[in-house]
Amino acid sequence: MVFALNYKGGTFDLNDLIDYFDCNPIKILEYSDDFEYLHNIGILDKKNSRHRVKLAGANDQFFIHEKITEAIGHNKPLPKIDTKKINGIIDLLEQLYKLGDQRDDDKISIFELFREIEKLITDNTHFMLIIKVKQFNLSTEDTVSS
């Protein structure tokens, strides 16, 4: 279904699925973890919508990875997608900085900022800096300056 909605070359969001299935938005939100999983393994790519809504996930525009679309179109097996790897602590710090810039420019919400930072930290707990900082057991509230 996602392939069919995305095949025209554009992106789709949760509103497109709600309209297509003519269902309650809460029903689609039950699948948000599935969309996040497909994004994490590289099948779906995600970008933020230009239409800013202050609801979690409402600004996510999804599109199918080009290699997946090509494989489906040619009736080939699902290719392995290389997910973006962070090669060192400098790359990680750069990604964190870029997220901060996106928040400063109002390109992402605070919720999205926290979600992405949490994901980056969780995915990179092997770096010594992250190990040391995690030893402080700081909550999100402790790390936010007012």
VOVO-888080 format. One record per residue (C-alpha): y negated, z, x. Coordinates in nm, 4 decimals. Layout:
{yy=Y; zz=Z; xx=X} .
...
//
This chain:
{yy=0.0000; zz=0.0000; xx=0.0000} .
{yy=-0.2388; zz=0.0897; xx=0.2814} .
{yy=-0.1535; zz=-0.2377; xx=0.4529} .
{yy=-0.2346; zz=-0.4320; xx=0.1367} .
{yy=-0.5685; zz=-0.2539; xx=0.0915} .
{yy=-0.6562; zz=-0.3023; xx=0.4570} .
{yy=-0.5300; zz=-0.6578; xx=0.5021} .
{yy=-0.8603; zz=-0.8138; xx=0.3966} .
{yy=-0.9980; zz=-0.7024; xx=0.7322} .
{yy=-1.2096; zz=-0.4103; xx=0.6186} .
{yy=-1.1503; zz=-0.0407; xx=0.6175} .
{yy=-1.0357; zz=0.1820; xx=0.3357} .
{yy=-1.1122; zz=0.5390; xx=0.2489} .
{yy=-0.9778; zz=0.7975; xx=0.0091} .
{yy=-1.2068; zz=0.6670; xx=-0.2674} .
{yy=-1.0436; zz=0.3246; xx=-0.2410} .
{yy=-0.7028; zz=0.4842; xx=-0.2928} .
{yy=-0.8313; zz=0.6964; xx=-0.5821} .
{yy=-0.9698; zz=0.3841; xx=-0.7493} .
{yy=-0.6566; zz=0.1793; xx=-0.6822} .
{yy=-0.4170; zz=0.4424; xx=-0.8189} .
{yy=-0.6626; zz=0.5528; xx=-1.0895} .
{yy=-0.5786; zz=0.9143; xx=-1.0189} .
{yy=-0.7344; zz=1.2541; xx=-0.9728} .
{yy=-0.8921; zz=1.2916; xx=-0.6232} .
{yy=-0.6954; zz=1.6123; xx=-0.5675} .
{yy=-0.3722; zz=1.4109; xx=-0.5892} .
{yy=-0.4828; zz=1.1872; xx=-0.2981} .
{yy=-0.5975; zz=1.4894; xx=-0.0946} .
{yy=-0.2369; zz=1.6120; xx=-0.0998} .
{yy=-0.1661; zz=1.3243; xx=0.1415} .
{yy=-0.4528; zz=1.3938; xx=0.3833} .
{yy=-0.2131; zz=1.5491; xx=0.6374} .
{yy=-0.0075; zz=1.2291; xx=0.6263} .
{yy=-0.3135; zz=1.0177; xx=0.7017} .
{yy=-0.4044; zz=1.2516; xx=0.9869} .
{yy=-0.0488; zz=1.2237; xx=1.1249} .
{yy=-0.0595; zz=0.8418; xx=1.1067} .
{yy=-0.3936; zz=0.8536; xx=1.2867} .
{yy=-0.2595; zz=1.0873; xx=1.5561} .
{yy=0.0360; zz=0.8603; xx=1.6362} .
{yy=-0.1861; zz=0.5519; xx=1.6461} .
{yy=-0.0770; zz=0.3638; xx=1.3349} .
{yy=-0.4112; zz=0.4191; xx=1.1639} .
{yy=-0.7466; zz=0.4166; xx=1.3368} .
{yy=-1.0359; zz=0.6100; xx=1.1913} .
{yy=-1.4097; zz=0.5900; xx=1.2041} .
{yy=-1.6880; zz=0.7670; xx=1.0195} .
{yy=-1.8530; zz=0.6033; xx=0.7228} .
{yy=-2.2205; zz=0.5258; xx=0.7241} .
{yy=-2.2372; zz=0.6767; xx=0.3755} .
{yy=-2.2765; zz=1.0447; xx=0.4534} .
{yy=-2.1118; zz=1.2806; xx=0.2059} .
{yy=-2.0851; zz=1.6508; xx=0.2807} .
{yy=-1.7137; zz=1.6743; xx=0.1904} .
{yy=-1.4293; zz=1.7095; xx=0.4374} .
{yy=-1.2488; zz=1.3782; xx=0.4858} .
{yy=-1.4818; zz=1.1903; xx=0.2517} .
{yy=-1.6467; zz=1.0069; xx=0.5415} .
{yy=-1.3247; zz=0.8914; xx=0.7058} .
{yy=-1.2761; zz=0.5150; xx=0.7017} .
{yy=-0.9233; zz=0.4113; xx=0.7978} .
{yy=-0.7892; zz=0.0834; xx=0.9215} .
{yy=-0.4474; zz=-0.0180; xx=1.0453} .
{yy=-0.4089; zz=-0.0684; xx=1.4182} .
{yy=-0.4217; zz=-0.4381; xx=1.5025} .
{yy=-0.0743; zz=-0.4378; xx=1.6640} .
{yy=0.0770; zz=-0.2849; xx=1.3496} .
{yy=-0.0864; zz=-0.5473; xx=1.1257} .
{yy=0.0375; zz=-0.8233; xx=1.3546} .
{yy=0.3933; zz=-0.6851; xx=1.3567} .
{yy=0.4003; zz=-0.6618; xx=0.9762} .
{yy=0.2610; zz=-1.0135; xx=0.9430} .
{yy=0.5255; zz=-1.1567; xx=1.1763} .
{yy=0.8105; zz=-0.9453; xx=1.0350} .
{yy=0.8637; zz=-0.7740; xx=1.3709} .
{yy=0.9609; zz=-0.4125; xx=1.4428} .
{yy=0.6922; zz=-0.1481; xx=1.4641} .
{yy=0.5415; zz=-0.1584; xx=1.8152} .
{yy=0.4808; zz=0.1527; xx=2.0212} .
{yy=0.1126; zz=0.2399; xx=2.0166} .
{yy=-0.0383; zz=0.4067; xx=2.3199} .
{yy=-0.2550; zz=0.6925; xx=2.2006} .
{yy=-0.5652; zz=0.7777; xx=2.3964} .
{yy=-0.4716; zz=1.0065; xx=2.6828} .
{yy=-0.7110; zz=1.2382; xx=2.8559} .
{yy=-0.6451; zz=1.2102; xx=3.2276} .
{yy=-0.8285; zz=1.5147; xx=3.3540} .
{yy=-1.0556; zz=1.8026; xx=3.2713} .
{yy=-1.3618; zz=1.5823; xx=3.3307} .
{yy=-1.2385; zz=1.3378; xx=3.0621} .
{yy=-1.1859; zz=1.6303; xx=2.8251} .
{yy=-1.5329; zz=1.7705; xx=2.8890} .
{yy=-1.6788; zz=1.4231; xx=2.8377} .
{yy=-1.5032; zz=1.3926; xx=2.5007} .
{yy=-1.6331; zz=1.7351; xx=2.3974} .
{yy=-1.9844; zz=1.6360; xx=2.5040} .
{yy=-1.9654; zz=1.3108; xx=2.3053} .
{yy=-1.8626; zz=1.5049; xx=1.9958} .
{yy=-2.1659; zz=1.7293; xx=2.0427} .
{yy=-2.3881; zz=1.4222; xx=2.0692} .
{yy=-2.2407; zz=1.2793; xx=1.7494} .
{yy=-2.3189; zz=1.6064; xx=1.5707} .
{yy=-2.6729; zz=1.6109; xx=1.7133} .
{yy=-2.7254; zz=1.2594; xx=1.5769} .
{yy=-2.5785; zz=1.3615; xx=1.2359} .
{yy=-2.2965; zz=1.1107; xx=1.2784} .
{yy=-2.0365; zz=1.3790; xx=1.2065} .
{yy=-2.0480; zz=1.6996; xx=1.0053} .
{yy=-2.0026; zz=2.0463; xx=1.1507} .
{yy=-1.6598; zz=2.0587; xx=0.9877} .
{yy=-1.5603; zz=1.7325; xx=1.1583} .
{yy=-1.6992; zz=1.8608; xx=1.4885} .
{yy=-1.4880; zz=2.1759; xx=1.4699} .
{yy=-1.1799; zz=1.9816; xx=1.3583} .
{yy=-1.2072; zz=1.7340; xx=1.6465} .
{yy=-1.2810; zz=2.0034; xx=1.9057} .
{yy=-0.9859; zz=2.2093; xx=1.7850} .
{yy=-0.7613; zz=1.9018; xx=1.8085} .
{yy=-0.8830; zz=1.8191; xx=2.1609} .
{yy=-0.8259; zz=2.1744; xx=2.2784} .
{yy=-0.4844; zz=2.2000; xx=2.1114} .
{yy=-0.3738; zz=1.8692; xx=2.2633} .
{yy=-0.4914; zz=1.9690; xx=2.6123} .
{yy=-0.3805; zz=2.3275; xx=2.6591} .
{yy=-0.2184; zz=2.2287; xx=2.9882} .
{yy=-0.5558; zz=2.2266; xx=3.1693} .
{yy=-0.6307; zz=2.5468; xx=3.3629} .
{yy=-0.9852; zz=2.5690; xx=3.2202} .
{yy=-0.8495; zz=2.5684; xx=2.8640} .
{yy=-0.5868; zz=2.8278; xx=2.9579} .
{yy=-0.8553; zz=3.0550; xx=3.1051} .
{yy=-1.0911; zz=3.0174; xx=2.8075} .
{yy=-0.8086; zz=3.0783; xx=2.5581} .
{yy=-0.7415; zz=3.4132; xx=2.7283} .
{yy=-1.0706; zz=3.5383; xx=2.5793} .
{yy=-0.9230; zz=3.4966; xx=2.2269} .
{yy=-1.2565; zz=3.3800; xx=2.0863} .
{yy=-1.2752; zz=3.2873; xx=1.7201} .
{yy=-1.4668; zz=2.9833; xx=1.6026} .
{yy=-1.7395; zz=3.2148; xx=1.4764} .
{yy=-1.7678; zz=3.3704; xx=1.8245} .
{yy=-1.8251; zz=3.0327; xx=1.9845} .
{yy=-2.0955; zz=2.9069; xx=1.7478} .
{yy=-2.4531; zz=2.9817; xx=1.8453} .
{yy=-2.7086; zz=3.0235; xx=1.5706} .
//
